Amino acid sequence: MPINIPNSLTIMRILLIPVLVVVFYLPFKNHLLVAAGIFAVAAVTDWFDGYLARRLGQMTAFGAFLDPVADKLMVVIALVLLVERHDTLLFTLAACVIIGREIVISALREWMAELGERTSVAVSYIGKVKTVFQMVAITALLAIDPARDGNWMLALCYLVLYAAAVLTLWSMMIYLKAAWGVIKDRDNPL
């Protein structure tokens, strides 16, 4: 396992997950702001580790495997924490859509890689936009206590999360459409 700067950032992101959970539940003043800060640091390192890997020529198979795992773990665990706090049907549906899509696309990418067609499901522009919306919404929602801060900011955060859920479905359809040709060809060889 090559330890370089990008891989260290990815490992740090995974190690921040239990810290996020503990801080989220600890009853100290501004614990939600600290939890949001931890998630924001993780979100920034998500972008930064990939940038550094390309820029420094430090791309590794280990990093290519671990980076998306770290991203999905952080997002899924943060959403699970938020579903408990923001316990509404629409919020829970949005979280389920985002988590479900992550599972579907991870499985699709793994299967396509086994077929030698990994590039068919490369990250799309819509997927990147979805990630930005998702990270912004989750960071802001972690900082807000809906029982205390039920205001326009909370409504805006919900709107951004719902937009992320819509973009999530859209990007999933793009990936499934890209893979459909390969799936069809494998099921119906000439």
Backbone hydrogen bonds, N-H to C=O, Kabsch-Sander energy under -0.5 kcal/mol:
donor,donor_aa,acceptor,acceptor_aa,energy
4,N,2,P,-0.8
8,S,4,N,-2.5
9,L,5,I,-2.2
10,T,6,P,-1.9
11,I,7,N,-2.5
12,M,8,S,-2.5
13,R,9,L,-2.0
14,I,10,T,-1.7
15,L,11,I,-2.3
16,L,12,M,-1.6
17,I,13,R,-0.5
17,I,14,I,-1.1
19,V,15,L,-0.7
20,L,16,L,-2.9
21,V,17,I,-2.2
22,V,18,P,-2.5
23,V,19,V,-2.8
24,F,20,L,-2.5
25,Y,21,V,-1.4
26,L,22,V,-1.8
28,F,26,L,-1.3
31,H,28,F,-1.8
34,V,30,N,-2.1
35,A,31,H,-2.5
36,A,32,L,-2.5
37,G,33,L,-2.3
38,I,34,V,-2.4
39,F,35,A,-2.3
40,A,36,A,-2.6
41,V,37,G,-2.4
42,A,38,I,-2.2
43,A,39,F,-2.7
44,V,40,A,-2.4
45,T,41,V,-2.5
46,D,42,A,-1.5
47,W,43,A,-1.2
48,F,44,V,-2.8
49,D,45,T,-2.8
50,G,46,D,-0.9
51,Y,47,W,-2.1
52,L,48,F,-2.8
53,A,49,D,-2.3
54,R,50,G,-2.0
55,R,51,Y,-3.0
56,L,52,L,-3.1
57,G,54,R,-0.5
58,Q,53,A,-2.0
59,M,53,A,-0.5
64,A,60,T,-2.4
65,F,61,A,-1.8
66,L,62,F,-3.0
67,D,63,G,-2.6
69,V,65,F,-0.9
70,A,66,L,-2.9
71,D,67,D,-2.3
72,K,68,P,-2.4
73,L,69,V,-2.6
74,M,70,A,-2.3
75,V,71,D,-2.3
76,V,72,K,-2.8
77,I,73,L,-2.5
78,A,74,M,-2.2
79,L,75,V,-2.6
80,V,76,V,-2.2
81,L,77,I,-2.2
82,L,78,A,-2.3
83,V,79,L,-2.5
84,E,80,V,-1.3
85,R,81,L,-1.3
86,H,82,L,-3.5
87,D,85,R,-0.8
88,T,86,H,-2.1
92,T,88,T,-2.5
93,L,89,L,-2.7
94,A,90,L,-2.3
95,A,91,F,-2.5
96,C,92,T,-2.6
97,V,93,L,-2.6
98,I,94,A,-2.3
99,I,95,A,-2.8
100,G,96,C,-3.0
101,R,97,V,-2.4
102,E,98,I,-1.8
103,I,99,I,-1.8
104,V,100,G,-2.6
105,I,101,R,-3.0
106,S,102,E,-2.0
107,A,103,I,-2.4
108,L,104,V,-2.7
109,R,105,I,-2.9
110,E,106,S,-2.3
111,W,107,A,-2.6
112,M,108,L,-2.9
113,A,109,R,-2.3
114,E,110,E,-1.8
115,L,111,W,-1.3
116,G,113,A,-1.3
117,E,112,M,-3.3
120,S,117,E,-1.9
121,V,118,R,-1.7
122,A,119,T,-1.3
128,K,124,S,-1.6
129,V,125,Y,-2.3
130,K,126,I,-2.8
131,T,127,G,-1.9
132,V,128,K,-1.9
133,F,129,V,-2.4
134,Q,130,K,-2.7
135,M,131,T,-2.9
136,V,132,V,-2.5
137,A,133,F,-2.7
138,I,134,Q,-2.7
139,T,135,M,-2.3
140,A,136,V,-2.4
141,L,137,A,-2.9
142,L,138,I,-2.3
143,A,139,T,-1.0
144,I,140,A,-0.7
144,I,141,L,-0.6
148,R,145,D,-1.3
149,D,145,D,-4.2
151,N,149,D,-1.9
155,A,151,N,-2.0
156,L,152,W,-2.5
157,C,153,M,-2.3
158,Y,154,L,-2.5
159,L,155,A,-2.2
160,V,156,L,-2.4
161,L,157,C,-2.4
162,Y,158,Y,-2.9
163,A,159,L,-2.3
164,A,160,V,-2.3
165,A,161,L,-2.2
166,V,162,Y,-2.1
167,L,163,A,-2.7
168,T,164,A,-2.2
169,L,165,A,-2.1
170,W,166,V,-2.4
171,S,167,L,-3.0
172,M,168,T,-2.2
173,M,169,L,-2.2
174,I,170,W,-1.9
175,Y,171,S,-2.4
176,L,172,M,-2.9
177,K,173,M,-2.6
178,A,174,I,-2.3
179,A,175,Y,-2.0
180,W,176,L,-1.7
181,G,177,K,-0.8
183,I,179,A,-2.6
184,K,180,W,-3.2
185,D,181,G,-2.4
186,R,182,V,-2.2
187,D,183,I,-2.0
188,N,184,K,-2.0
